[in-house]
Structure formats: C-alpha cells, structure tokens
Amino acid sequence: MSNPARNDKRDLILSKGAQVMTRRGYHGTGVQEIVQAAGIPKGSFYHYFASKEDFALQALEYIYAPRLERYRLALSNASLPPVQRILDYYADLVAHFARQERPEYHCFIGSLSFEMAELCPPIATRLSEILTRSVELLAHCLEQGRSAGALAPDGDCRAVAEFISNAWEGALLRMKVSGSVAPLQVFLQQLECLLAPAAPRLPGHERSVALPR
C-alpha cells in the first residue's frame, strides 16, 4: 500500500524541481537547487530518487501523464465532431496564453530534449514515448474525422498529426522569444484552414478536405 505522506513529498519535489530544471536546464540544475526549491534536506532527495537522471525521468511522467490524459479526453469528446474537438482544444490553449499580460511558456520536455536527447538514452526514450503518444491521440481523432467524411478518405492522418504537433511546438517557441501570443494566433488560423469544412458544392459534386498523401 502506498504511503500518502511519502507520495505528497515526492510530488512536491517533482513539481518544484521540474520548475527549476525547466528554467535553468538539466546541466544548470543540481540536486541542491532541487531540494532548496522543495524546501527539504538534501539527504531526503535520495529517499525518492536514485539520481538526478532518475528524477528527470520521474518528473516527465509526473508532468506529462496528466497532460496526455487531458488531451485524450478532449479529443475523445463524443459530443463534438472530431475536427471541432481539435480546434476547440487548441483555441482554449491560445485563449489561455492570450489572457496573460506577457505570455510565458516554460517547457520541461523541450528543455530536456535540447540538452539530453543525444546524451542520455533513457531520457531520450521517454521523451520519444511522450511525443509519440501525443501524435497518436491526434492522429486517432483525425481518423475519426476522416471516417465521418470531414477529411479526405485517402489522406495520411498520422502525417497531419505530426505536422500539427510540430507546428504547435514551433509556435510556442516563437511566442517565448517574442513575448507575444501572435505566433499562436497564426497557428490557430492556419489550423482552421487546414481542417476547414469543404466549401458547399452542388449535389453530386461534394468534396472533402484534402490531406497530404
């Protein structure tokens, strides 16, 4: 049986430590900085984590498992058409950043990817698993849209999901550099164009949105 107090302490270290590591980078963050952020003695760190690498691996799971579940729920909302689920999800994210006086985004997975993907195979593997799962969820929703006739029947939903995911990450990076939500707004506008319903046609001349082959 799990110990609630132990889990709470572990979660505190993961939450605070990941914030520090995101801002300072993996190599710029030591165990001392992690425990200081969490307000615990340094020795306590090793009750929960074998090493800084182990901490990073557990932090990835702690942060992204709930995010992937929220993504899954949003993209499986049967009360909305599949394409609308995608548009609404990203529109909500853009609105979230637009409400900030100066948009800020600190990406733990991005920070680790830049520093550790080539240096630490276990971290690289976990990063790939998270990103792949995100693309799979989006591709599945696109496939539902294709089955419903909203997207071209011969389109490559996996490739489109990869494109959307990559474009979103790029837009977030541009927002971080510029301090403006404009890159996200451009992303959303182009996403709407990519997934827009086909223009009305005369009966017998309908067409679906074409996806890349």
N, C-alpha and C positions, 0 to 999 in steps of 0.2 A: 504494500500500500504506500502511495506517495505521501510525503510529508509536506503539508501545505505551507508551513513556515519556510522550509528549505526551498520549495518552488518559488515562493514570493521573493526570497533573497536572490535566487538565481535570475529570476525575471528582472529584478531591479538592476543587477549587474549588466545583464544583456542590454536592457533599454538604455541605461546611462552610458555604458561603454561603447555601444554602437554609435551613439550620437557623437562621442569624442572621436572615434575612429573614422567616421564619415567626414568630419571636418578636417582632421589632421592627417588622415591617411593611415594605412596599416603600419608602415615603417615609422611614421611620426608619432605613433601611439604605443606606449609601453604599458605593462601591467600596472605600474604605479599610477599612470594617468587614469586608467580604467577604474581602479579602486577608489581613487580620490573623487572621481565623478559620482561613484555609487555611495561614497561615504562609509566604506568598510575597511578593515585592516587588510594589508596586502596578503597576509597569510590565508585569509578567507577565500581569496580568489581560487586557490588550488584545491579547495574542497569541492568546487563545482566544475573546474576546467583543468585539463591536463597541461595546457599550454595556451599561448596567445592564438596559435593556429586553431586549436580546438574551440576557443572562444569565438573566433570568426565564423567557424562552421556552424556552431550552435546559434549564433546571432542571425545568420542568414535564415535558418529555419524559423527562429522566433519572429522575425520581421515579416518574412515573405509567405509563410504558410497561411496566416490570416488574410493577407492581401490577395493571394491566389483564390482563397475560398470566397472572398467578396466578389472577385472578378467572375468566378464561376457562377455564383448566384445571380449576378447582374445579367450575365449572358445566357442564362437559362430561364429567365423570367417569361413564362408561357403566356402572360397577359399582354405581351407586346410582340409585334413581328420581329423576327431575328435582326434585320438591319436596324430597326429602331432601337433595339437593346444596345447595339454597338454605339450608335450616335448619341444616345442618352448618357451612356457611361462616360464617354469622353467629354461630352458637353458639361456634365456635372464636375468633372475634374478641372476643365478650363474655368468654369464659374468659380470654383474654389480658389484658384490662384488669382483670378481677376478681383476677388474681394480683398486681397492683400494690398496694402499701400505700396509695398515694393515686393513683388513676388520672389519668394525664396524656395529653393528646392535643393535638398541635400540627399543624394542618392547613395545609399550604402553599397548596393550591388554595383553601381557604376564606379565608385571609389575602389572597391576590391578588384573589379575587372581590370582597371588600368594598371594597378600595382602588382597583382598576384596571379593573374590568369596564366602567365608564362612561367612563373616561379614556383607555384605550389599546385601540383596536380589534384590533390583532394579538394582544394578550394575551387579550382577551375572546373572540376566535375560538377560540384554543387551549383556553381553559377550557371553552367550549361543546363542543368536539370530544371532550374527555376525558369530560365528564359524559354526553354523548350516547352515547358508546361503552359506558360502564358500564351505562347503561339498556338499550341494545340487547342486551348479553350476558345480562342478567337476563330481558329480555322473551323472548329465544330459548329460555331454559331453561323459562320458564313455558309457552311454546307447546308445548314437548315434553311438559310435564306435562298440558296440555290434550289433546294428541293421545293420550296414554296413558289418558285418561279420569279423571284425578285432579282436573281443574278443569273448570268448566262450558264446554261447547263454544262458547257464544256470548259468552264473556267477553272483555274488552279487556285482553289481556296487556300491551300497551305502557303503558296507563294504570296498571295494577297495579305494573308495574316502576318507573314514575315515582314512584308513591306510596311504595313500599318504600324507594327510594333517598333520597327527600326525608325520610322519617321517620327513616331511619338518620342522616342528616346532622344533623337536629334533635336526636336523642338524644345524639349526640356533643357537640353544643354544650351541652346541658343537663348532661352529665357534666362538661364542662370547668368550667362555672360552679359546680356543686355539689360537685365533688371526690368524687363518689360514682358507683359503677357502676350504681346503681338505675335510671336512665333507660334504660340499655342492656338491663337485665333486663326492664323493662316492654316495650321494643321487641320483644325476642325472644318474650316471652309472647304479644303481640298478633300477631306474625308467624306463630307456631304456630297461633293461632286462625284467622287469615286463610287459611292454607294447609292447615288440618287436613283429614284424610280425612273424607268424609261418614259420618254415623252409619249403622250397619248397618240395612238395610231388608229387608223380606220380598222374596223373589224376585219380580221383575217390578216392584218399587217402588224400585229403586236411584236414587240421585241423586248428582250431582257437586257439588263446592264451587262456589257461585255467585260469579262475579267481576263487578265493575261493568261495565255496558254502555257 
